[in-house]
Amino acid sequence: MADNYCQGSAVIAIPEEKREHARRIIRRVDDKLISEEGQVGYEASLVPEGVWVRSLRDFDPNQVSVLVRRLVEDLDLPGIYTVGWAQVCDSPAAGQFGGGAFAITRSLDTVWVDADLAATYRLVELCNKKGEAINDGQAGNRI
């Protein structure tokens, strides 16, 4: 039987003068996730560049987005912060690989991108430009 994992790693740039506050935010978000969901789907620690969020097995993009949103809003961080992940399988099984990313900024809702969905939209766009028919892979249904 194949094992599936979600892996991710990102560094959220935090100015040095805000790092101690960032440490408190990490602790507060982690405590809340543990009380509500029973676990935290990432590891987070301070590094010279800011906050490093990562996991090789149990990366939870939804939980990571909660942490990044708190850091961006509570520390009043400018700019756009992106985090990507990969869904992997230890066996070459069809349909078991994928990934995605999200982007967070202070003033806008989180933007989510699924790798499979993004590739599908791009393929549909290219085929439409060429006038080619596309099947969805399910009994010849045309898109």
ZINORUR-V160006 format. One record per backbone hydrogen bond with DSSP energy under -1.0 kcal/mol. NH is the residue of the N-H (numbers start at 1). CO is the residue of the C=O. Records with the same first field share a line. If there is no record, write none. Layout:
NH=CO / CO
//
This chain:
5=88
6=57
7=86
8=55
10=53
12=51
14=49
18=15
19=16
22=18
23=19
24=20
25=21
26=22
27=23
28=24
29=25
30=26
31=27
32=28
33=29
34=30
35=31
36=32
37=33
38=34
43=54
45=52
47=50
50=47
51=12
52=45
53=10
54=43
55=8
59=6
60=41
64=60
65=61
66=62
67=63
68=64
69=65
70=66
71=67
72=68
73=69
74=70
75=71
77=72
81=104
83=102
85=100
86=7
87=98
88=5
90=3
93=91
96=93
98=87
100=85
101=113
102=83
103=111
104=81
111=103
113=101
115=99
118=114
119=115
120=116
121=117
122=118
123=119
124=120
125=121
126=122
127=123
128=124
129=125
130=126
132=127
136=141
141=138
143=134
//
